[in-house]
Amino acid sequence: MPLFLSLAPLRGLTNALYRNLYSVHFHGIDSAISPFITTLSARQINRSLIKDILPENNHGMPVVPQIIGNDPAGFIQLATKFHDLGFDTVNWNLGCPAPMVANKQRGSGMLPYPELIKSFLDDVIPRIPTRLSIKTRIGRKKKEEIFNLLPIFNQYPLAELIIHPRTGIQMYTGDVDLVTFEECLPLLKIPVTYNGDILDYDFFIRLQERFTTVSRWLIGRGVLSNPFLPEILRSGEEKIPQPLERFKKFHDDLFEAYRAELSGQSHLVDKMKSYWLYFFRSFENGETVFKKIKKVSTLKKYEAIVGKFLGEDAIWRPGLRYRPSEK
């Protein structure tokens, strides 16, 4: 089966600006899922609300728009708009773990209510002009919740079911539950994509060997931490020529693109700090520089610290300092 790698949505990070620059400097990603757009936006759809997925703002990486919400009418309205823009598939977010989302029965907050999910799909699927994929977790509070949902998902011609084998209340802590994911596979009649903790080549190979029927993989934090990861997964070669030089060019282009887009030094510095929360993990001495970056409040100081680090001190050695288990 051909390998298919998708970029996972991380709100505020894997936006069009990032995706476009990633495609210039790196390769290996087949598609991306956009950070979610809420069905509340459907009440008055304007270009500013959907600018992240507008075709004219995306170059080099196909995008699947992601929608979050429990309102069928709003979902249908957004999906129809996206179809008119040229998209043939939209993704429904049933996995967002954020309490402020889940407590409103959106994202993973819908998972304990299979009857609501079935009602939603019954309303939506016959009335949208696009295909539908779903990104889910194995439950909101209990992993067993997923087994009440699989028979429902099987009733519809879904493009794919993306499973992140954690519960919503886990957020991103603890281990991924590979046993539960494995138990789901023979129960599904639709294409399955694995998502969760693909942070390095060794763990990915173990996943491939364990889940031989899976060929689609969604990767988020692993790509943000090590942008060469998709290239490594495809080639099987962990040694990348001139990684530091390539990363520095990417960082500098990302920095300048945000400088042109954001107003105010503090916004730019804060944005780059959010990326360094992941970047530092690919450097042997990354924790030291990240501690300095976190304390920065001025653009001049940020440029001095990062410029010196990437120009003189950086040692490229992706380790990520946390490796998932195989439970």
C-alpha positions in Angstrom: 0.0 0.0 0.0 1.4 3.4 -0.9 2.3 5.6 2.1 0.1 8.6 2.6 1.2 11.3 5.1 -1.0 14.2 6.1 -0.2 17.2 8.2 -2.4 17.4 11.3 -4.1 20.7 12.3 -2.6 22.6 15.2 -4.5 25.8 15.7 -2.4 28.9 15.2 0.6 26.9 13.9 -0.2 24.8 10.8 -1.9 27.6 9.0 -1.6 28.6 5.4 1.5 30.7 6.0 3.3 27.7 7.6 2.0 25.2 5.1 3.1 27.2 2.1 6.6 27.8 3.5 6.9 24.2 4.6 6.3 23.1 1.0 9.1 25.3 -0.2 11.7 24.0 2.2 10.7 20.4 2.9 8.8 17.5 1.2 7.0 14.3 2.1 3.6 15.6 3.1 0.7 14.6 0.7 -2.0 16.7 2.2 -3.0 18.8 5.2 -6.1 19.2 7.3 -6.7 22.8 8.1 -7.2 24.0 11.7 -10.9 23.9 12.4 -13.5 26.5 11.4 -16.6 26.5 13.6 -20.1 26.1 12.3 -20.9 29.4 14.0 -19.0 31.0 11.1 -21.7 29.8 8.8 -24.1 32.4 10.0 -22.2 34.9 8.1 -19.5 33.4 5.9 -17.0 36.0 4.8 -13.5 35.7 3.3 -11.8 36.8 6.5 -13.2 33.8 8.4 -12.2 31.2 5.8 -9.0 32.9 4.5 -6.8 30.1 5.7 -8.3 27.6 3.2 -8.9 29.9 0.3 -7.2 28.4 -2.8 -5.4 31.6 -3.6 -3.8 31.5 -0.1 -2.6 27.9 -0.4 0.3 26.7 -2.6 2.1 23.4 -2.8 0.1 21.3 -0.3 -3.5 20.1 -0.9 -5.8 21.1 2.0 -8.9 19.5 3.5 -11.0 22.1 5.4 -11.9 21.0 8.9 -15.2 22.0 10.5 -16.1 21.7 14.1 -19.6 22.0 15.6 -22.8 20.1 16.4 -25.1 22.2 14.1 -26.1 20.3 11.0 -27.4 23.3 9.2 -24.2 25.3 9.8 -22.1 22.4 8.8 -24.0 22.0 5.5 -23.7 25.7 4.7 -19.9 25.6 5.3 -19.4 22.4 3.4 -21.3 23.7 0.4 -19.2 26.9 0.5 -16.0 24.8 0.5 -17.3 22.7 -2.4 -17.9 25.9 -4.3 -14.3 26.9 -3.7 -13.2 23.6 -5.3 -12.8 21.2 -2.3 -14.1 17.7 -2.7 -13.7 16.6 0.9 -14.3 18.2 4.3 -13.3 16.9 7.7 -15.5 16.9 10.8 -13.6 17.4 14.1 -14.9 14.9 16.7 -11.6 15.0 18.5 -10.8 18.4 19.9 -10.0 17.8 23.6 -10.2 21.5 24.8 -12.7 21.8 27.7 -14.1 25.1 26.4 -15.0 23.2 23.2 -15.9 19.8 24.6 -18.1 21.2 27.3 -20.4 22.6 24.6 -20.8 19.1 23.1 -18.4 19.9 20.2 -15.3 18.0 19.2 -14.6 15.1 21.7 -17.5 16.4 23.7 -19.9 14.7 21.4 -18.3 11.2 21.7 -20.4 10.1 24.7 -23.6 10.7 22.7 -23.8 8.3 19.8 -27.4 9.1 19.1 -26.5 12.8 18.5 -23.7 11.8 16.2 -26.0 9.5 14.2 -28.6 12.2 13.9 -26.0 14.7 12.8 -24.7 12.4 10.1 -28.2 11.4 9.0 -28.9 15.1 8.4 -25.5 16.1 6.9 -24.3 13.4 4.6 -27.3 13.4 2.1 -27.2 17.2 1.9 -23.5 18.1 1.4 -21.9 18.1 -2.0 -18.5 16.9 -0.7 -17.2 13.7 0.8 -16.8 13.6 4.6 -13.9 12.4 6.7 -14.0 12.4 10.4 -11.2 13.0 12.9 -12.0 11.4 16.3 -10.6 10.2 19.6 -11.5 6.9 21.3 -13.8 8.7 23.7 -14.3 11.8 25.8 -13.8 10.2 29.2 -13.7 6.4 28.5 -11.9 4.5 25.7 -14.9 2.2 25.4 -17.0 5.0 23.9 -15.4 4.4 20.5 -17.0 0.9 20.3 -20.5 2.5 20.4 -19.6 4.7 17.5 -17.9 2.3 15.0 -21.2 0.7 14.0 -22.6 4.2 13.3 -19.6 5.3 11.2 -19.8 2.1 9.2 -23.3 3.1 8.0 -22.0 6.0 5.9 -19.6 6.3 2.9 -17.0 8.2 4.8 -13.8 9.1 3.0 -11.8 8.1 6.1 -11.9 7.8 9.8 -8.9 9.4 11.6 -8.4 7.9 15.0 -6.2 9.5 17.7 -6.1 6.7 20.4 -6.4 9.0 23.4 -9.5 10.1 25.3 -10.4 13.8 25.2 -9.7 14.3 28.9 -6.2 13.0 28.4 -5.5 16.0 26.1 -2.0 15.1 24.9 -0.7 13.4 28.1 -0.1 9.8 28.8 0.5 7.1 26.2 -1.5 6.5 23.1 -3.7 3.4 23.5 -2.5 1.2 20.7 -4.5 -1.8 22.0 -7.8 0.0 21.5 -6.8 1.3 18.1 -5.9 -2.2 17.1 -9.2 -3.5 18.3 -11.0 -0.9 16.2 -9.4 -2.0 12.9 -11.3 -5.3 12.2 -14.6 -3.6 13.1 -14.4 -0.9 10.5 -15.4 -1.0 6.8 -14.1 2.4 6.0 -10.5 3.7 5.4 -8.6 4.3 8.7 -5.9 6.8 9.4 -3.7 6.6 12.4 -2.9 9.8 14.4 -0.9 10.2 17.6 2.7 10.5 18.8 4.5 9.8 15.5 7.5 11.6 16.7 10.4 9.6 15.2 11.3 7.0 12.7 11.6 4.1 15.1 8.1 4.4 16.6 6.6 4.9 13.1 8.2 1.6 11.9 6.8 -0.2 14.9 3.4 1.2 14.1 3.7 0.0 10.5 4.7 -3.4 11.5 1.9 -3.7 14.0 -0.9 -2.2 11.9 -0.2 -3.7 8.5 -3.6 -2.7 7.0 -3.0 1.0 7.7 -1.3 3.1 5.1 -2.5 6.6 6.0 -0.9 8.6 8.8 -1.6 12.0 10.3 1.3 13.8 11.9 1.3 17.1 13.8 3.7 17.7 16.6 6.3 15.4 15.1 6.5 17.6 12.0 6.6 20.8 13.9 9.4 19.5 16.0 11.4 17.9 13.1 10.2 19.2 9.7 12.4 16.6 8.0 10.3 13.7 9.6 8.1 13.0 6.6 11.2 12.9 4.4 12.8 10.4 6.8 9.7 8.2 7.0 9.6 7.9 3.3 13.2 7.3 2.7 14.1 5.3 5.8 17.2 7.4 6.0 17.5 9.3 9.2 20.6 11.3 8.2 19.6 14.5 6.4 22.1 16.5 4.5 22.7 20.0 5.9 19.7 19.9 8.3 20.8 23.0 10.3 21.2 25.1 7.2 17.9 24.1 5.8 16.1 24.6 9.1 17.6 28.1 9.5 16.4 29.1 6.0 12.9 27.9 6.9 12.9 29.7 10.3 14.1 32.9 8.7 11.5 32.8 6.0 8.8 32.0 8.6 9.9 34.9 10.8 9.9 37.3 7.9 6.5 36.2 6.7 5.0 36.7 10.1 6.8 40.1 10.4 5.0 41.2 7.3 1.6 39.8 8.5 1.5 40.7 12.2 1.4 44.2 13.7 3.4 44.9 16.8 6.6 43.4 18.1 5.0 41.5 20.9 2.7 39.6 18.5 5.6 38.5 16.4 7.7 37.5 19.3 4.8 35.5 20.9 4.1 33.8 17.6 7.7 32.6 17.2 7.7 31.5 20.8 4.8 29.2 20.0 6.8 27.5 17.3 9.9 27.2 19.4 7.9 25.1 21.9 8.3 22.4 19.2 11.5 23.5 17.4 13.8 23.2 20.4 13.2 19.4 20.6 15.3 18.8 17.5 18.5 20.4 19.0 20.8 18.7 21.5 21.1 22.0 23.3 17.6 23.1 22.6 16.2 23.3 26.1 18.8 25.9 27.1 17.9 28.2 24.2 14.2 27.7 24.7 14.5 28.9 28.3 16.0 32.1 27.0 13.5 32.5 24.2 10.6 32.1 26.7 11.9 35.1 28.7 12.2 37.4 25.6 9.9 40.4 25.4 11.5 42.4 22.6 12.1 41.7 18.9 15.7 42.8 19.2 16.4 40.3 22.0 14.7 37.5 20.1 16.7 38.1 17.0 19.9 38.2 19.0 19.3 35.0 20.9 18.0 33.0 17.9 20.5 34.4 15.5 23.4 33.4 17.7 22.0 30.0 18.4 21.3 29.1 14.8 24.5 30.8 13.6 27.0 29.4 16.1 25.6 27.2 18.8 22.9 24.9 17.5 23.6 21.1 17.4 20.9 19.4 15.2 20.0 16.1 16.9 16.3 15.3 16.9 15.5 13.3 20.0 12.3 14.9 21.2 13.1 13.8 24.7 9.9 11.8 25.0 9.3 8.6 23.2 5.9 6.9 23.2 5.5 3.4 24.6 3.9 0.5 22.7 1.1 -0.2 25.1 
